[in-house]
Amino acid sequence: MKRYWSKVYTAFWIILMMLLCTGCSSETKQVDKVKELDFTVVEEPDVPDELMSIINKQKEKPFKLTFTSKGKEYLYIVVGYGSQNTGGYSISVNDLFLSENAVYVDTNLIGPGKDEVVTQVITYPYIVIKTEYIDKNTVFQ
């Protein structure tokens, strides 16, 4: 019986060491940029009505979507950050580029400064980015 437990104990440590040796890696795959994309941040009055309707239905929770204009002239990329307790938020576009197989977009929500006077009302910050139509998937980073 003692031999049995000795083998179980040894097997346990071997398995544990194997698991520890494999470890976890959080390797980030680098995406090669084919080209930077020109874009415009669209103000609310200039957002197509159909797209604005979709935004209004989804704005209470964080969302990401794309919309193609009629005639496939433009690609609209929209990122919403859900409800926020105050005003004073802005959104930056950190990157928008084309890779071999997708359009990549990276945005960031910027909160109000510590000493900034803000409206005390629930807001729904979102950004609408307009670029040339490209028939590829969009990856939100």
C-alpha positions as CSV (number, residue, x, y, z in Angstrom):
1,M,0.0,0.0,0.0
2,K,2.9,2.3,0.8
3,R,4.3,1.7,-2.7
4,Y,0.9,2.7,-4.2
5,W,0.8,6.0,-2.5
6,S,4.4,6.7,-3.3
7,K,3.6,6.2,-7.0
8,V,0.5,8.4,-6.8
9,Y,2.5,11.1,-5.0
10,T,5.3,10.9,-7.7
11,A,2.7,11.0,-10.5
12,F,1.1,14.1,-8.9
13,W,4.3,16.0,-8.8
14,I,5.3,15.0,-12.4
15,I,1.9,16.3,-13.7
16,L,2.2,19.4,-11.6
17,M,5.6,20.2,-12.9
18,M,4.5,19.6,-16.5
19,L,1.7,22.1,-16.0
20,L,3.9,24.7,-14.5
21,C,6.5,24.3,-17.2
22,T,4.1,24.9,-20.0
23,G,2.9,28.1,-18.3
24,C,0.6,30.6,-19.8
25,S,1.6,32.9,-22.5
26,S,-0.2,36.1,-23.5
27,E,1.5,36.5,-26.8
28,T,-0.1,39.3,-28.8
29,K,0.0,38.6,-32.5
30,Q,1.3,41.6,-34.4
31,V,-1.0,42.6,-37.3
32,D,0.8,44.0,-40.4
33,K,-0.7,47.2,-41.6
34,V,-1.2,47.4,-45.4
35,K,-2.2,51.1,-45.1
36,E,-3.6,53.7,-42.8
37,L,-7.1,54.7,-43.6
38,D,-8.3,58.3,-43.9
39,F,-11.4,58.9,-41.9
40,T,-13.9,61.5,-40.7
41,V,-15.6,61.7,-37.3
42,V,-19.2,62.2,-38.2
43,E,-21.3,64.7,-36.2
44,E,-24.8,63.6,-35.2
45,P,-26.7,65.8,-37.7
46,D,-24.7,64.2,-40.5
47,V,-25.2,60.5,-39.5
48,P,-27.5,58.7,-41.9
49,D,-31.0,58.4,-40.5
50,E,-31.1,54.6,-40.6
51,L,-27.8,54.4,-38.8
52,M,-28.9,56.9,-36.2
53,S,-32.0,54.8,-35.5
54,I,-29.8,51.7,-34.8
55,I,-27.5,53.8,-32.5
56,N,-30.5,55.1,-30.5
57,K,-31.7,51.5,-30.0
58,Q,-28.3,50.2,-28.7
59,K,-26.8,53.2,-27.0
60,E,-27.7,52.3,-23.4
61,K,-25.1,49.4,-23.4
62,P,-21.6,49.3,-24.9
63,F,-21.8,48.3,-28.6
64,K,-19.7,48.1,-31.7
65,L,-21.1,48.0,-35.2
66,T,-20.5,48.7,-38.9
67,F,-22.8,50.2,-41.4
68,T,-22.5,50.5,-45.2
69,S,-24.0,53.4,-47.0
70,K,-26.4,52.8,-49.9
71,G,-24.3,52.2,-53.0
72,K,-21.4,51.0,-50.8
73,E,-19.6,54.3,-51.0
74,Y,-18.8,54.6,-47.4
75,L,-18.1,52.4,-44.4
76,Y,-19.4,53.7,-41.0
77,I,-17.7,52.3,-37.9
78,V,-19.5,53.0,-34.7
79,V,-18.3,52.4,-31.1
80,G,-20.6,53.2,-28.2
81,Y,-19.6,53.1,-24.5
82,G,-23.0,52.7,-22.9
83,S,-24.6,55.0,-20.3
84,Q,-22.3,57.2,-18.2
85,N,-23.4,59.1,-15.1
86,T,-22.2,62.6,-16.3
87,G,-21.3,64.5,-19.3
88,G,-17.7,65.5,-20.2
89,Y,-16.7,62.4,-22.1
90,S,-14.8,62.3,-25.4
91,I,-13.6,59.5,-27.6
92,S,-10.3,59.3,-29.4
93,V,-9.5,57.2,-32.5
94,N,-6.1,55.7,-31.7
95,D,-5.8,53.7,-34.9
96,L,-7.7,52.9,-38.1
97,F,-5.9,50.8,-40.7
98,L,-6.3,48.1,-43.3
99,S,-4.5,44.7,-42.9
100,E,-4.4,41.9,-45.5
101,N,-7.8,40.6,-44.3
102,A,-9.5,43.1,-42.2
103,V,-10.1,46.7,-41.2
104,Y,-8.8,47.4,-37.6
105,V,-10.1,50.2,-35.4
106,D,-9.0,51.2,-31.9
107,T,-10.8,53.8,-29.9
108,N,-10.6,55.0,-26.3
109,L,-13.2,56.6,-24.0
110,I,-11.7,59.6,-22.2
111,G,-13.5,60.6,-19.0
112,P,-13.9,64.2,-17.7
113,G,-10.9,65.7,-15.8
114,K,-11.0,65.7,-12.0
115,D,-11.5,69.4,-11.8
116,E,-13.7,69.7,-14.8
117,V,-17.3,70.9,-14.3
118,V,-19.6,68.4,-16.0
119,T,-23.4,68.1,-16.5
120,Q,-25.0,65.8,-14.0
121,V,-27.1,63.9,-16.4
122,I,-26.8,60.4,-17.9
123,T,-25.0,60.5,-21.3
124,Y,-24.3,57.9,-24.0
125,P,-21.0,58.6,-25.6
126,Y,-20.4,57.1,-29.0
127,I,-18.3,57.8,-32.0
128,V,-19.2,57.4,-35.7
129,I,-16.2,57.0,-38.0
130,K,-16.7,57.4,-41.8
131,T,-14.1,55.9,-44.2
132,E,-14.0,54.5,-47.7
133,Y,-16.0,51.4,-48.2
134,I,-13.8,48.3,-48.0
135,D,-15.3,44.8,-48.4
136,K,-13.5,43.2,-45.4
137,N,-14.4,42.3,-41.8
138,T,-13.9,45.0,-39.1
139,V,-11.9,44.1,-36.0
140,F,-12.4,46.3,-32.9
141,Q,-9.4,46.4,-30.7
